[in-house]
């Protein structure tokens, strides 16, 4: 149980520290790219066509299935990292190896997510983008 809590804390800290380093105010893409849930929440106002809705759904499903493997790799690496941190003395090289593996997997997940967000924006027309920019700016 203690290891599970430490794993969650480690993942949260690493995720938050990288996001903070990029933009201390939070979402680095705010107003530039739009999460699928924002688009779908505004579906009626955006007047999404059936084709747009279907393409958005396909992009989301694709990224969800493609990141699963990387998320497993990331979790496995963080678990190995936690086991190393329980040792005395701690093997710094092993900790860094597992950290690198975890961060590489996390990077792949983030790249796939950004790619999806770009695809989603490219599916929208100029008026829809303007509307979402206004909604997100609030």
NUDOFI-120521 format. One record per residue (C-alpha): x, y, z; residue number from 1. Coordinates in steps of 0.25 Angstrom, whole numbers. Example, Ala and Ser with C-alpha at 12.3 -4.5 7.8 and 13.67 -1.06 7.14 Angstrom:
BEGIN
+-------+-------+-------+-----+
|    px |    py |    pz | num |
+-------+-------+-------+-----+
|    49 |   -18 |    31 |   1 |
|    55 |    -4 |    29 |   2 |
+-------+-------+-------+-----+
end
This chain:
BEGIN
+-------+-------+-------+-----+
|    px |    py |    pz | num |
+-------+-------+-------+-----+
|     0 |     0 |     0 |   1 |
|    11 |    10 |     4 |   2 |
|    18 |     7 |    -9 |   3 |
|     6 |     9 |   -17 |   4 |
|     4 |    23 |   -10 |   5 |
|    19 |    26 |   -13 |   6 |
|    17 |    22 |   -28 |   7 |
|     5 |    31 |   -29 |   8 |
|    13 |    43 |   -22 |   9 |
|    25 |    41 |   -31 |  10 |
|    17 |    41 |   -44 |  11 |
|     9 |    53 |   -40 |  12 |
|    22 |    61 |   -36 |  13 |
|    29 |    57 |   -49 |  14 |
|    16 |    61 |   -57 |  15 |
|    14 |    74 |   -49 |  16 |
|    28 |    78 |   -50 |  17 |
|    29 |    77 |   -65 |  18 |
|    16 |    84 |   -67 |  19 |
|    21 |    95 |   -57 |  20 |
|    34 |    96 |   -64 |  21 |
|    27 |    98 |   -77 |  22 |
|    16 |   108 |   -72 |  23 |
|    15 |   112 |   -58 |  24 |
|     0 |   116 |   -60 |  25 |
|    -4 |   102 |   -65 |  26 |
|    -9 |    97 |   -78 |  27 |
|     2 |   101 |   -88 |  28 |
|    -8 |    99 |  -100 |  29 |
|   -19 |   107 |   -94 |  30 |
|   -26 |   114 |  -105 |  31 |
|   -17 |   108 |  -116 |  32 |
|   -22 |    93 |  -115 |  33 |
|   -35 |    88 |  -110 |  34 |
|   -37 |    75 |  -102 |  35 |
|   -47 |    65 |  -108 |  36 |
|   -56 |    67 |   -96 |  37 |
|   -57 |    82 |   -98 |  38 |
|   -61 |    80 |  -113 |  39 |
|   -71 |    70 |  -109 |  40 |
|   -77 |    79 |   -98 |  41 |
|   -79 |    90 |  -108 |  42 |
|   -84 |    80 |  -119 |  43 |
|   -97 |    87 |  -121 |  44 |
|   -91 |   101 |  -121 |  45 |
|   -80 |    97 |  -131 |  46 |
|   -91 |    90 |  -140 |  47 |
|   -81 |    79 |  -142 |  48 |
|   -84 |    71 |  -155 |  49 |
|   -86 |    56 |  -154 |  50 |
|   -73 |    55 |  -161 |  51 |
|   -66 |    64 |  -151 |  52 |
|   -72 |    56 |  -139 |  53 |
|   -68 |    43 |  -145 |  54 |
|   -54 |    47 |  -148 |  55 |
|   -52 |    53 |  -134 |  56 |
|   -57 |    40 |  -128 |  57 |
|   -47 |    32 |  -137 |  58 |
|   -35 |    41 |  -133 |  59 |
|   -38 |    39 |  -118 |  60 |
|   -40 |    24 |  -119 |  61 |
|   -27 |    23 |  -127 |  62 |
|   -19 |    31 |  -117 |  63 |
|   -25 |    23 |  -105 |  64 |
|   -21 |    10 |  -111 |  65 |
|    -7 |    14 |  -116 |  66 |
|    -3 |    20 |  -102 |  67 |
|    -7 |     8 |   -94 |  68 |
|     6 |     1 |   -97 |  69 |
|    14 |    13 |   -93 |  70 |
|     6 |    15 |   -80 |  71 |
|     9 |     1 |   -76 |  72 |
|    23 |     3 |   -79 |  73 |
|    23 |    16 |   -71 |  74 |
|    16 |     9 |   -59 |  75 |
|    26 |    -3 |   -59 |  76 |
|    38 |     7 |   -59 |  77 |
|    32 |    15 |   -48 |  78 |
|    30 |     2 |   -40 |  79 |
|    44 |    -2 |   -42 |  80 |
|    49 |    11 |   -38 |  81 |
|    41 |    10 |   -25 |  82 |
|    47 |    -3 |   -22 |  83 |
|    61 |     3 |   -24 |  84 |
|    58 |    14 |   -15 |  85 |
|    54 |     4 |    -4 |  86 |
|    68 |    -1 |    -4 |  87 |
|    79 |     3 |     5 |  88 |
|    88 |     8 |    -1 |  89 |
|    81 |    13 |   -13 |  90 |
|    87 |    10 |   -26 |  91 |
|    87 |    23 |   -33 |  92 |
|    90 |    18 |   -47 |  93 |
|    78 |     8 |   -46 |  94 |
|    69 |    19 |   -41 |  95 |
|    73 |    28 |   -53 |  96 |
|    72 |    17 |   -62 |  97 |
|    57 |    14 |   -58 |  98 |
|    54 |    29 |   -57 |  99 |
|    59 |    30 |   -72 | 100 |
|    51 |    19 |   -76 | 101 |
|    39 |    24 |   -69 | 102 |
|    41 |    38 |   -75 | 103 |
|    43 |    33 |   -89 | 104 |
|    30 |    26 |   -88 | 105 |
|    23 |    38 |   -83 | 106 |
|    29 |    46 |   -94 | 107 |
|    23 |    37 |  -104 | 108 |
|     9 |    38 |   -98 | 109 |
|    10 |    53 |   -98 | 110 |
|    14 |    53 |  -112 | 111 |
|     3 |    44 |  -117 | 112 |
|    -7 |    53 |  -109 | 113 |
|    -2 |    66 |  -115 | 114 |
|    -3 |    59 |  -129 | 115 |
|   -17 |    56 |  -126 | 116 |
|   -20 |    70 |  -121 | 117 |
|   -14 |    76 |  -134 | 118 |
|   -23 |    66 |  -142 | 119 |
|   -35 |    70 |  -135 | 120 |
|   -32 |    85 |  -137 | 121 |
|   -30 |    82 |  -152 | 122 |
|   -44 |    76 |  -153 | 123 |
|   -50 |    89 |  -148 | 124 |
|   -54 |   101 |  -157 | 125 |
|   -49 |   115 |  -154 | 126 |
|   -63 |   119 |  -148 | 127 |
|   -62 |   107 |  -139 | 128 |
|   -48 |   110 |  -135 | 129 |
|   -51 |   124 |  -132 | 130 |
|   -63 |   120 |  -123 | 131 |
|   -55 |   110 |  -115 | 132 |
|   -44 |   120 |  -113 | 133 |
|   -54 |   130 |  -107 | 134 |
|   -60 |   118 |   -98 | 135 |
|   -46 |   114 |   -93 | 136 |
|   -42 |   129 |   -90 | 137 |
|   -53 |   130 |   -80 | 138 |
+-------+-------+-------+-----+
end
